[in-house]
Amino acid sequence: MESLYFLVPCALVFIGLAIKVLFWAINNGQYDNLDTEAHRILFDADKSKKAQSPTAADTSDDKNPQA
């Protein structure tokens, strides 16, 4: 029973700090854009960059008669 006199206030302080950190994260924009990170794991960024512009190896093969 005596341990409850210590554990209950500790739990209340811990819950108060957790709520304070949650509201700090919400106010600082941590939850503004939830879709970007979810899509980043699904799509490869290197493939999209290669599709947008040709690489140096692709253009140099056409101009290099030694190949």
mmCIF file of the N, C-alpha and C atoms, coordinates in Angstrom:
data_MODEL
# 
_entry.id   MODEL 
# 
loop_
_atom_site.group_PDB 
_atom_site.id 
_atom_site.type_symbol 
_atom_site.label_atom_id 
_atom_site.label_alt_id 
_atom_site.label_comp_id 
_atom_site.label_asym_id 
_atom_site.label_entity_id 
_atom_site.label_seq_id 
_atom_site.pdbx_PDB_ins_code 
_atom_site.Cartn_x 
_atom_site.Cartn_y 
_atom_site.Cartn_z 
_atom_site.occupancy 
_atom_site.B_iso_or_equiv 
_atom_site.pdbx_formal_charge 
_atom_site.auth_seq_id 
_atom_site.auth_comp_id 
_atom_site.auth_asym_id 
_atom_site.auth_atom_id 
_atom_site.pdbx_PDB_model_num 
ATOM 1   N N  . MET A 1 1  ? 0.819  -1.191 0.000   1.00 0.00 ? 1  MET A N  1 
ATOM 2   C CA . MET A 1 1  ? 0.000  0.000  0.000   1.00 0.00 ? 1  MET A CA 1 
ATOM 3   C C  . MET A 1 1  ? 0.869  1.264  0.000   1.00 0.00 ? 1  MET A C  1 
ATOM 4   N N  . GLU A 1 2  ? 1.990  1.181  0.698   1.00 0.00 ? 2  GLU A N  1 
ATOM 5   C CA . GLU A 1 2  ? 2.850  2.360  0.763   1.00 0.00 ? 2  GLU A CA 1 
ATOM 6   C C  . GLU A 1 2  ? 3.480  2.667  -0.594  1.00 0.00 ? 2  GLU A C  1 
ATOM 7   N N  . SER A 1 3  ? 3.667  1.634  -1.405  1.00 0.00 ? 3  SER A N  1 
ATOM 8   C CA . SER A 1 3  ? 4.262  1.880  -2.717  1.00 0.00 ? 3  SER A CA 1 
ATOM 9   C C  . SER A 1 3  ? 3.310  2.637  -3.636  1.00 0.00 ? 3  SER A C  1 
ATOM 10  N N  . LEU A 1 4  ? 2.010  2.509  -3.386  1.00 0.00 ? 4  LEU A N  1 
ATOM 11  C CA . LEU A 1 4  ? 1.048  3.254  -4.205  1.00 0.00 ? 4  LEU A CA 1 
ATOM 12  C C  . LEU A 1 4  ? 1.165  4.754  -3.985  1.00 0.00 ? 4  LEU A C  1 
ATOM 13  N N  . TYR A 1 5  ? 1.559  5.164  -2.797  1.00 0.00 ? 5  TYR A N  1 
ATOM 14  C CA . TYR A 1 5  ? 1.742  6.589  -2.526  1.00 0.00 ? 5  TYR A CA 1 
ATOM 15  C C  . TYR A 1 5  ? 2.868  7.163  -3.368  1.00 0.00 ? 5  TYR A C  1 
ATOM 16  N N  . PHE A 1 6  ? 3.761  6.330  -3.813  1.00 0.00 ? 6  PHE A N  1 
ATOM 17  C CA . PHE A 1 6  ? 4.855  6.768  -4.687  1.00 0.00 ? 6  PHE A CA 1 
ATOM 18  C C  . PHE A 1 6  ? 4.511  6.558  -6.160  1.00 0.00 ? 6  PHE A C  1 
ATOM 19  N N  . LEU A 1 7  ? 3.889  5.411  -6.479  1.00 0.00 ? 7  LEU A N  1 
ATOM 20  C CA . LEU A 1 7  ? 3.650  5.062  -7.881  1.00 0.00 ? 7  LEU A CA 1 
ATOM 21  C C  . LEU A 1 7  ? 2.545  5.888  -8.527  1.00 0.00 ? 7  LEU A C  1 
ATOM 22  N N  . VAL A 1 8  ? 1.501  6.209  -7.817  1.00 0.00 ? 8  VAL A N  1 
ATOM 23  C CA . VAL A 1 8  ? 0.393  6.980  -8.407  1.00 0.00 ? 8  VAL A CA 1 
ATOM 24  C C  . VAL A 1 8  ? 0.855  8.391  -8.794  1.00 0.00 ? 8  VAL A C  1 
ATOM 25  N N  . PRO A 1 9  ? 1.534  9.144  -7.932  1.00 0.00 ? 9  PRO A N  1 
ATOM 26  C CA . PRO A 1 9  ? 2.021  10.455 -8.392  1.00 0.00 ? 9  PRO A CA 1 
ATOM 27  C C  . PRO A 1 9  ? 3.038  10.359 -9.528  1.00 0.00 ? 9  PRO A C  1 
ATOM 28  N N  . CYS A 1 10 ? 3.886  9.328  -9.499  1.00 0.00 ? 10 CYS A N  1 
ATOM 29  C CA . CYS A 1 10 ? 4.838  9.152  -10.611 1.00 0.00 ? 10 CYS A CA 1 
ATOM 30  C C  . CYS A 1 10 ? 4.101  8.896  -11.917 1.00 0.00 ? 10 CYS A C  1 
ATOM 31  N N  . ALA A 1 11 ? 3.062  8.093  -11.875 1.00 0.00 ? 11 ALA A N  1 
ATOM 32  C CA . ALA A 1 11 ? 2.284  7.819  -13.078 1.00 0.00 ? 11 ALA A CA 1 
ATOM 33  C C  . ALA A 1 11 ? 1.578  9.072  -13.576 1.00 0.00 ? 11 ALA A C  1 
ATOM 34  N N  . LEU A 1 12 ? 1.053  9.870  -12.676 1.00 0.00 ? 12 LEU A N  1 
ATOM 35  C CA . LEU A 1 12 ? 0.385  11.114 -13.078 1.00 0.00 ? 12 LEU A CA 1 
ATOM 36  C C  . LEU A 1 12 ? 1.372  12.099 -13.702 1.00 0.00 ? 12 LEU A C  1 
ATOM 37  N N  . VAL A 1 13 ? 2.567  12.193 -13.153 1.00 0.00 ? 13 VAL A N  1 
ATOM 38  C CA . VAL A 1 13 ? 3.600  13.062 -13.734 1.00 0.00 ? 13 VAL A CA 1 
ATOM 39  C C  . VAL A 1 13 ? 3.994  12.557 -15.114 1.00 0.00 ? 13 VAL A C  1 
ATOM 40  N N  . PHE A 1 14 ? 4.154  11.248 -15.252 1.00 0.00 ? 14 PHE A N  1 
ATOM 41  C CA . PHE A 1 14 ? 4.512  10.664 -16.534 1.00 0.00 ? 14 PHE A CA 1 
ATOM 42  C C  . PHE A 1 14 ? 3.431  10.913 -17.587 1.00 0.00 ? 14 PHE A C  1 
ATOM 43  N N  . ILE A 1 15 ? 2.169  10.756 -17.214 1.00 0.00 ? 15 ILE A N  1 
ATOM 44  C CA . ILE A 1 15 ? 1.062  11.018 -18.147 1.00 0.00 ? 15 ILE A CA 1 
ATOM 45  C C  . ILE A 1 15 ? 1.024  12.494 -18.523 1.00 0.00 ? 15 ILE A C  1 
ATOM 46  N N  . GLY A 1 16 ? 1.260  13.373 -17.559 1.00 0.00 ? 16 GLY A N  1 
ATOM 47  C CA . GLY A 1 16 ? 1.282  14.807 -17.853 1.00 0.00 ? 16 GLY A CA 1 
ATOM 48  C C  . GLY A 1 16 ? 2.394  15.171 -18.822 1.00 0.00 ? 16 GLY A C  1 
ATOM 49  N N  . LEU A 1 17 ? 3.568  14.599 -18.644 1.00 0.00 ? 17 LEU A N  1 
ATOM 50  C CA . LEU A 1 17 ? 4.676  14.858 -19.572 1.00 0.00 ? 17 LEU A CA 1 
ATOM 51  C C  . LEU A 1 17 ? 4.383  14.303 -20.960 1.00 0.00 ? 17 LEU A C  1 
ATOM 52  N N  . ALA A 1 18 ? 3.761  13.130 -21.022 1.00 0.00 ? 18 ALA A N  1 
ATOM 53  C CA . ALA A 1 18 ? 3.432  12.549 -22.320 1.00 0.00 ? 18 ALA A CA 1 
ATOM 54  C C  . ALA A 1 18 ? 2.420  13.411 -23.067 1.00 0.00 ? 18 ALA A C  1 
ATOM 55  N N  . ILE A 1 19 ? 1.433  13.935 -22.365 1.00 0.00 ? 19 ILE A N  1 
ATOM 56  C CA . ILE A 1 19 ? 0.445  14.812 -23.005 1.00 0.00 ? 19 ILE A CA 1 
ATOM 57  C C  . ILE A 1 19 ? 1.104  16.108 -23.457 1.00 0.00 ? 19 ILE A C  1 
ATOM 58  N N  . LYS A 1 20 ? 2.005  16.644 -22.645 1.00 0.00 ? 20 LYS A N  1 
ATOM 59  C CA . LYS A 1 20 ? 2.706  17.877 -23.013 1.00 0.00 ? 20 LYS A CA 1 
ATOM 60  C C  . LYS A 1 20 ? 3.554  17.659 -24.272 1.00 0.00 ? 20 LYS A C  1 
ATOM 61  N N  . VAL A 1 21 ? 4.256  16.539 -24.359 1.00 0.00 ? 21 VAL A N  1 
ATOM 62  C CA . VAL A 1 21 ? 5.068  16.234 -25.539 1.00 0.00 ? 21 VAL A CA 1 
ATOM 63  C C  . VAL A 1 21 ? 4.179  16.022 -26.761 1.00 0.00 ? 21 VAL A C  1 
ATOM 64  N N  . LEU A 1 22 ? 3.039  15.385 -26.582 1.00 0.00 ? 22 LEU A N  1 
ATOM 65  C CA . LEU A 1 22 ? 2.107  15.185 -27.699 1.00 0.00 ? 22 LEU A CA 1 
ATOM 66  C C  . LEU A 1 22 ? 1.627  16.517 -28.261 1.00 0.00 ? 22 LEU A C  1 
ATOM 67  N N  . PHE A 1 23 ? 1.197  17.416 -27.395 1.00 0.00 ? 23 PHE A N  1 
ATOM 68  C CA . PHE A 1 23 ? 0.725  18.715 -27.875 1.00 0.00 ? 23 PHE A CA 1 
ATOM 69  C C  . PHE A 1 23 ? 1.857  19.543 -28.465 1.00 0.00 ? 23 PHE A C  1 
ATOM 70  N N  . TRP A 1 24 ? 3.078  19.407 -27.941 1.00 0.00 ? 24 TRP A N  1 
ATOM 71  C CA . TRP A 1 24 ? 4.225  20.098 -28.534 1.00 0.00 ? 24 TRP A CA 1 
ATOM 72  C C  . TRP A 1 24 ? 4.450  19.605 -29.961 1.00 0.00 ? 24 TRP A C  1 
ATOM 73  N N  . ALA A 1 25 ? 4.373  18.283 -30.167 1.00 0.00 ? 25 ALA A N  1 
ATOM 74  C CA . ALA A 1 25 ? 4.585  17.726 -31.499 1.00 0.00 ? 25 ALA A CA 1 
ATOM 75  C C  . ALA A 1 25 ? 3.493  18.162 -32.464 1.00 0.00 ? 25 ALA A C  1 
ATOM 76  N N  . ILE A 1 26 ? 2.271  18.211 -31.993 1.00 0.00 ? 26 ILE A N  1 
ATOM 77  C CA . ILE A 1 26 ? 1.165  18.644 -32.860 1.00 0.00 ? 26 ILE A CA 1 
ATOM 78  C C  . ILE A 1 26 ? 1.333  20.109 -33.227 1.00 0.00 ? 26 ILE A C  1 
ATOM 79  N N  . ASN A 1 27 ? 1.685  20.951 -32.281 1.00 0.00 ? 27 ASN A N  1 
ATOM 80  C CA . ASN A 1 27 ? 1.829  22.384 -32.554 1.00 0.00 ? 27 ASN A CA 1 
ATOM 81  C C  . ASN A 1 27 ? 3.044  22.697 -33.423 1.00 0.00 ? 27 ASN A C  1 
ATOM 82  N N  . ASN A 1 28 ? 4.061  21.855 -33.413 1.00 0.00 ? 28 ASN A N  1 
ATOM 83  C CA . ASN A 1 28 ? 5.253  22.099 -34.222 1.00 0.00 ? 28 ASN A CA 1 
ATOM 84  C C  . ASN A 1 28 ? 5.178  21.455 -35.599 1.00 0.00 ? 28 ASN A C  1 
ATOM 85  N N  . GLY A 1 29 ? 4.049  20.885 -35.969 1.00 0.00 ? 29 GLY A N  1 
ATOM 86  C CA . GLY A 1 29 ? 3.860  20.379 -37.318 1.00 0.00 ? 29 GLY A CA 1 
ATOM 87  C C  . GLY A 1 29 ? 4.387  18.982 -37.560 1.00 0.00 ? 29 GLY A C  1 
ATOM 88  N N  . GLN A 1 30 ? 4.564  18.188 -36.540 1.00 0.00 ? 30 GLN A N  1 
ATOM 89  C CA . GLN A 1 30 ? 5.078  16.836 -36.728 1.00 0.00 ? 30 GLN A CA 1 
ATOM 90  C C  . GLN A 1 30 ? 4.071  15.934 -37.428 1.00 0.00 ? 30 GLN A C  1 
ATOM 91  N N  . TYR A 1 31 ? 2.798  16.267 -37.370 1.00 0.00 ? 31 TYR A N  1 
ATOM 92  C CA . TYR A 1 31 ? 1.762  15.423 -37.954 1.00 0.00 ? 31 TYR A CA 1 
ATOM 93  C C  . TYR A 1 31 ? 1.085  16.086 -39.149 1.00 0.00 ? 31 TYR A C  1 
ATOM 94  N N  . ASP A 1 32 ? 1.724  17.080 -39.756 1.00 0.00 ? 32 ASP A N  1 
ATOM 95  C CA . ASP A 1 32 ? 1.116  17.784 -40.875 1.00 0.00 ? 32 ASP A CA 1 
ATOM 96  C C  . ASP A 1 32 ? 1.086  16.960 -42.149 1.00 0.00 ? 32 ASP A C  1 
ATOM 97  N N  . ASN A 1 33 ? 2.162  16.279 -42.483 1.00 0.00 ? 33 ASN A N  1 
ATOM 98  C CA . ASN A 1 33 ? 2.251  15.538 -43.738 1.00 0.00 ? 33 ASN A CA 1 
ATOM 99  C C  . ASN A 1 33 ? 2.534  14.065 -43.429 1.00 0.00 ? 33 ASN A C  1 
ATOM 100 N N  . LEU A 1 34 ? 1.484  13.286 -43.358 1.00 0.00 ? 34 LEU A N  1 
ATOM 101 C CA . LEU A 1 34 ? 1.632  11.870 -43.018 1.00 0.00 ? 34 LEU A CA 1 
ATOM 102 C C  . LEU A 1 34 ? 1.755  10.986 -44.257 1.00 0.00 ? 34 LEU A C  1 
ATOM 103 N N  . ASP A 1 35 ? 1.435  11.511 -45.434 1.00 0.00 ? 35 ASP A N  1 
ATOM 104 C CA . ASP A 1 35 ? 1.424  10.679 -46.640 1.00 0.00 ? 35 ASP A CA 1 
ATOM 105 C C  . ASP A 1 35 ? 2.798  10.529 -47.288 1.00 0.00 ? 35 ASP A C  1 
ATOM 106 N N  . THR A 1 36 ? 3.658  11.518 -47.191 1.00 0.00 ? 36 THR A N  1 
ATOM 107 C CA . THR A 1 36 ? 4.939  11.478 -47.887 1.00 0.00 ? 36 THR A CA 1 
ATOM 108 C C  . THR A 1 36 ? 5.801  10.311 -47.416 1.00 0.00 ? 36 THR A C  1 
ATOM 109 N N  . GLU A 1 37 ? 5.936  10.140 -46.133 1.00 0.00 ? 37 GLU A N  1 
ATOM 110 C CA . GLU A 1 37 ? 6.768  9.058  -45.618 1.00 0.00 ? 37 GLU A CA 1 
ATOM 111 C C  . GLU A 1 37 ? 6.164  7.692  -45.925 1.00 0.00 ? 37 GLU A C  1 
ATOM 112 N N  . ALA A 1 38 ? 4.855  7.604  -45.951 1.00 0.00 ? 38 ALA A N  1 
ATOM 113 C CA . ALA A 1 38 ? 4.209  6.336  -46.275 1.00 0.00 ? 38 ALA A CA 1 
ATOM 114 C C  . ALA A 1 38 ? 4.438  5.971  -47.739 1.00 0.00 ? 38 ALA A C  1 
ATOM 115 N N  . HIS A 1 39 ? 4.489  6.946  -48.621 1.00 0.00 ? 39 HIS A N  1 
ATOM 116 C CA . HIS A 1 39 ? 4.713  6.679  -50.040 1.00 0.00 ? 39 HIS A CA 1 
ATOM 117 C C  . HIS A 1 39 ? 6.187  6.496  -50.363 1.00 0.00 ? 39 HIS A C  1 
ATOM 118 N N  . ARG A 1 40 ? 7.067  7.102  -49.595 1.00 0.00 ? 40 ARG A N  1 
ATOM 119 C CA . ARG A 1 40 ? 8.495  7.024  -49.861 1.00 0.00 ? 40 ARG A CA 1 
ATOM 120 C C  . ARG A 1 40 ? 9.009  5.589  -49.774 1.00 0.00 ? 40 ARG A C  1 
ATOM 121 N N  . ILE A 1 41 ? 8.455  4.807  -48.874 1.00 0.00 ? 41 ILE A N  1 
ATOM 122 C CA . ILE A 1 41 ? 8.911  3.427  -48.712 1.00 0.00 ? 41 ILE A CA 1 
ATOM 123 C C  . ILE A 1 41 ? 8.420  2.548  -49.866 1.00 0.00 ? 41 ILE A C  1 
ATOM 124 N N  . LEU A 1 42 ? 7.348  2.945  -50.525 1.00 0.00 ? 42 LEU A N  1 
ATOM 125 C CA . LEU A 1 42 ? 6.778  2.131  -51.596 1.00 0.00 ? 42 LEU A CA 1 
ATOM 126 C C  . LEU A 1 42 ? 7.422  2.392  -52.953 1.00 0.00 ? 42 LEU A C  1 
ATOM 127 N N  . PHE A 1 43 ? 7.853  3.615  -53.199 1.00 0.00 ? 43 PHE A N  1 
ATOM 128 C CA . PHE A 1 43 ? 8.358  3.990  -54.512 1.00 0.00 ? 43 PHE A CA 1 
ATOM 129 C C  . PHE A 1 43 ? 9.846  4.282  -54.444 1.00 0.00 ? 43 PHE A C  1 
ATOM 130 N N  . ASP A 1 44 ? 10.591 3.814  -55.429 1.00 0.00 ? 44 ASP A N  1 
ATOM 131 C CA . ASP A 1 44 ? 12.027 4.009  -55.470 1.00 0.00 ? 44 ASP A CA 1 
ATOM 132 C C  . ASP A 1 44 ? 12.336 5.362  -56.103 1.00 0.00 ? 44 ASP A C  1 
ATOM 133 N N  . ALA A 1 45 ? 13.044 6.200  -55.411 1.00 0.00 ? 45 ALA A N  1 
ATOM 134 C CA . ALA A 1 45 ? 13.354 7.542  -55.897 1.00 0.00 ? 45 ALA A CA 1 
ATOM 135 C C  . ALA A 1 45 ? 14.360 7.489  -57.042 1.00 0.00 ? 45 ALA A C  1 
ATOM 136 N N  . ASP A 1 46 ? 15.263 6.519  -57.069 1.00 0.00 ? 46 ASP A N  1 
ATOM 137 C CA . ASP A 1 46 ? 16.264 6.442  -58.126 1.00 0.00 ? 46 ASP A CA 1 
ATOM 138 C C  . ASP A 1 46 ? 15.618 6.153  -59.474 1.00 0.00 ? 46 ASP A C  1 
ATOM 139 N N  . LYS A 1 47 ? 14.623 5.301  -59.514 1.00 0.00 ? 47 LYS A N  1 
ATOM 140 C CA . LYS A 1 47 ? 13.954 4.993  -60.778 1.00 0.00 ? 47 LYS A CA 1 
ATOM 141 C C  . LYS A 1 47 ? 13.213 6.198  -61.324 1.00 0.00 ? 47 LYS A C  1 
ATOM 142 N N  . SER A 1 48 ? 12.587 6.987  -60.463 1.00 0.00 ? 48 SER A N  1 
ATOM 143 C CA . SER A 1 48 ? 11.863 8.156  -60.946 1.00 0.00 ? 48 SER A CA 1 
ATOM 144 C C  . SER A 1 48 ? 12.823 9.223  -61.460 1.00 0.00 ? 48 SER A C  1 
ATOM 145 N N  . LYS A 1 49 ? 14.000 9.352  -60.845 1.00 0.00 ? 49 LYS A N  1 
ATOM 146 C CA . LYS A 1 49 ? 14.982 10.321 -61.336 1.00 0.00 ? 49 LYS A CA 1 
ATOM 147 C C  . LYS A 1 49 ? 15.551 9.888  -62.678 1.00 0.00 ? 49 LYS A C  1 
ATOM 148 N N  . LYS A 1 50 ? 15.782 8.589  -62.868 1.00 0.00 ? 50 LYS A N  1 
ATOM 149 C CA . LYS A 1 50 ? 16.305 8.104  -64.136 1.00 0.00 ? 50 LYS A CA 1 
ATOM 150 C C  . LYS A 1 50 ? 15.279 8.251  -65.254 1.00 0.00 ? 50 LYS A C  1 
ATOM 151 N N  . ALA A 1 51 ? 14.026 8.104  -64.937 1.00 0.00 ? 51 ALA A N  1 
ATOM 152 C CA . ALA A 1 51 ? 12.983 8.225  -65.946 1.00 0.00 ? 51 ALA A CA 1 
ATOM 153 C C  . ALA A 1 51 ? 12.822 9.672  -66.402 1.00 0.00 ? 51 ALA A C  1 
ATOM 154 N N  . GLN A 1 52 ? 13.139 10.625 -65.544 1.00 0.00 ? 52 GLN A N  1 
ATOM 155 C CA . GLN A 1 52 ? 12.963 12.025 -65.900 1.00 0.00 ? 52 GLN A CA 1 
ATOM 156 C C  . GLN A 1 52 ? 14.074 12.544 -66.796 1.00 0.00 ? 52 GLN A C  1 
ATOM 157 N N  . SER A 1 53 ? 15.318 12.113 -66.582 1.00 0.00 ? 53 SER A N  1 
ATOM 158 C CA . SER A 1 53 ? 16.418 12.613 -67.391 1.00 0.00 ? 53 SER A CA 1 
ATOM 159 C C  . SER A 1 53 ? 17.322 11.459 -67.791 1.00 0.00 ? 53 SER A C  1 
ATOM 160 N N  . PRO A 1 54 ? 17.839 11.489 -69.014 1.00 0.00 ? 54 PRO A N  1 
ATOM 161 C CA . PRO A 1 54 ? 18.747 10.407 -69.433 1.00 0.00 ? 54 PRO A CA 1 
ATOM 162 C C  . PRO A 1 54 ? 20.078 10.506 -68.704 1.00 0.00 ? 54 PRO A C  1 
ATOM 163 N N  . THR A 1 55 ? 20.694 9.374  -68.475 1.00 0.00 ? 55 THR A N  1 
ATOM 164 C CA . THR A 1 55 ? 21.976 9.356  -67.773 1.00 0.00 ? 55 THR A CA 1 
ATOM 165 C C  . THR A 1 55 ? 23.108 9.679  -68.733 1.00 0.00 ? 55 THR A C  1 
ATOM 166 N N  . ALA A 1 56 ? 24.267 9.939  -68.184 1.00 0.00 ? 56 ALA A N  1 
ATOM 167 C CA . ALA A 1 56 ? 25.428 10.274 -68.998 1.00 0.00 ? 56 ALA A CA 1 
ATOM 168 C C  . ALA A 1 56 ? 25.880 9.075  -69.823 1.00 0.00 ? 56 ALA A C  1 
ATOM 169 N N  . ALA A 1 57 ? 25.695 7.878  -69.319 1.00 0.00 ? 57 ALA A N  1 
ATOM 170 C CA . ALA A 1 57 ? 26.098 6.679  -70.058 1.00 0.00 ? 57 ALA A CA 1 
ATOM 171 C C  . ALA A 1 57 ? 25.231 6.472  -71.292 1.00 0.00 ? 57 ALA A C  1 
ATOM 172 N N  . ASP A 1 58 ? 23.966 6.828  -71.231 1.00 0.00 ? 58 ASP A N  1 
ATOM 173 C CA . ASP A 1 58 ? 23.076 6.679  -72.377 1.00 0.00 ? 58 ASP A CA 1 
ATOM 174 C C  . ASP A 1 58 ? 23.458 7.610  -73.520 1.00 0.00 ? 58 ASP A C  1 
ATOM 175 N N  . THR A 1 59 ? 23.820 8.816  -73.191 1.00 0.00 ? 59 THR A N  1 
ATOM 176 C CA . THR A 1 59 ? 24.158 9.790  -74.241 1.00 0.00 ? 59 THR A CA 1 
ATOM 177 C C  . THR A 1 59 ? 25.569 9.610  -74.752 1.00 0.00 ? 59 THR A C  1 
ATOM 178 N N  . SER A 1 60 ? 26.490 9.112  -73.922 1.00 0.00 ? 60 SER A N  1 
ATOM 179 C CA . SER A 1 60 ? 27.863 8.979  -74.364 1.00 0.00 ? 60 SER A CA 1 
ATOM 180 C C  . SER A 1 60 ? 28.047 7.777  -75.306 1.00 0.00 ? 60 SER A C  1 
ATOM 181 N N  . ASP A 1 61 ? 27.203 6.759  -75.232 1.00 0.00 ? 61 ASP A N  1 
ATOM 182 C CA . ASP A 1 61 ? 27.323 5.605  -76.124 1.00 0.00 ? 61 ASP A CA 1 
ATOM 183 C C  . ASP A 1 61 ? 27.015 5.989  -77.573 1.00 0.00 ? 61 ASP A C  1 
ATOM 184 N N  . ASP A 1 62 ? 26.091 6.909  -77.767 1.00 0.00 ? 62 ASP A N  1 
ATOM 185 C CA . ASP A 1 62 ? 25.735 7.331  -79.131 1.00 0.00 ? 62 ASP A CA 1 
ATOM 186 C C  . ASP A 1 62 ? 26.853 8.152  -79.762 1.00 0.00 ? 62 ASP A C  1 
ATOM 187 N N  . LYS A 1 63 ? 27.580 8.913  -78.968 1.00 0.00 ? 63 LYS A N  1 
ATOM 188 C CA . LYS A 1 63 ? 28.606 9.804  -79.491 1.00 0.00 ? 63 LYS A CA 1 
ATOM 189 C C  . LYS A 1 63 ? 29.984 9.141  -79.557 1.00 0.00 ? 63 LYS A C  1 
ATOM 190 N N  . ASN A 1 64 ? 30.171 8.005  -78.924 1.00 0.00 ? 64 ASN A N  1 
ATOM 191 C CA . ASN A 1 64 ? 31.478 7.371  -78.829 1.00 0.00 ? 64 ASN A CA 1 
ATOM 192 C C  . ASN A 1 64 ? 31.579 6.293  -79.923 1.00 0.00 ? 64 ASN A C  1 
ATOM 193 N N  . PRO A 1 65 ? 32.380 6.521  -80.986 1.00 0.00 ? 65 PRO A N  1 
ATOM 194 C CA . PRO A 1 65 ? 32.469 5.528  -82.054 1.00 0.00 ? 65 PRO A CA 1 
ATOM 195 C C  . PRO A 1 65 ? 33.324 4.307  -81.669 1.00 0.00 ? 65 PRO A C  1 
ATOM 196 N N  . GLN A 1 66 ? 34.075 4.365  -80.593 1.00 0.00 ? 66 GLN A N  1 
ATOM 197 C CA . GLN A 1 66 ? 34.941 3.266  -80.217 1.00 0.00 ? 66 GLN A CA 1 
ATOM 198 C C  . GLN A 1 66 ? 34.186 2.121  -79.562 1.00 0.00 ? 66 GLN A C  1 
ATOM 199 N N  . ALA A 1 67 ? 32.979 2.327  -79.142 1.00 0.00 ? 67 ALA A N  1 
ATOM 200 C CA . ALA A 1 67 ? 32.243 1.289  -78.431 1.00 0.00 ? 67 ALA A CA 1 
ATOM 201 C C  . ALA A 1 67 ? 31.758 0.207  -79.280 1.00 0.00 ? 67 ALA A C  1 
# 
